[in-house]
Amino acid sequence: MRRFLTGLLAASLCLAGVPASAGTKEDVASFVQPTQEGRLAALEALLRREGLAYEIQTFAGGPAGKPMQGGNVVVTLGKGKRDILLTAHYDAKVLKDGTLAGAVVDNAASVVAIIQAARQLKPGAMKHRLRIVFFDQEELGLLGAKAYAAGPDGRRVAAVINFDVNGYGDTPFFADPTDPALAKAVRHACLAAGEDCLAFGAYPPSDHLAFRKAGVPETSISYLPAREAHQLWLFTHAGKTSGLEPDFMPRVLGLIHTPGDTMAAVEPATVERASELAVELVKAADKAVK
């Protein structure tokens, strides 16, 4: 039914002369900037447009020997003794030539997806406080997430739902939670969103790992085409014994952290599907975790 109603909405928008995903594409494209500061400004602009009040929590970061202040952007919705975090990193990889990757698949698409999810979530109906956190310096070693987890707000976290690499494809896959309650919630959310989600016991490194060491229930979500998602599962779980030939590797591994991570790879419909799944994940986690 959700897909049917979404289709009707898309059709009505097209009839009105407004492509359904035009805004999504423009929002993702706004993060293609020459500097990290430009990406932060793009994020702030979207949050102001959506009426989402935010704060920037600074932290001491940067690569070894090169101190660099970072800034996590935090939106707080509702009240509660403990927090559910809906997260994505907004920083981009610095390439070998010193320029910044376009970084729209990794990870502007996820940023836009969780902003879209914030439009639909009703924190007043939740028992937890919801925090939507946009981490900085993920590409330098999850530094923003680590700073948050180690800070005073880290003690309030009941669960983390992270989004990373959600720019194209139709198959969601997730870091299989070790916490039974969150694991059940993820599967319920996939069913509610009408998605056939694939569990990864060995999900690629992302910000959720900063909370795992503290024993916080966590997961991370991505989308890829079905074939590519299964290729990536073989690569991450079987490694050298996966049987994959060099020309049979997942496309995404040759895309992210390269000059090829551009808007040409982005499918706005995937971003919007990720947003729908984010809403269901937050609602299910709110009911499941303490």
Secondary structure by P-SEA (a helix, b strand, c coil): caaaaaaaaaaaaaaaccccaaaaaaaaaccccccaaaaaaaaaaaaaaacbbbbbbbbbcccccbbbbbbbbbbbcccccbbbbbbbbccccccccccccccccccaaaaaaaaaaaaccccccccbbbbbcccccccccaaaaaaaaaccccccccbbbbbcccccccbbbccccccaaaaaaaaaaaaaaccbbbbbcccccccccccccccccccccccccaaaaaaaaaaacccccccccccccccccccccccccccccccaaaaaaaaaaaaaaaaaaaaccc
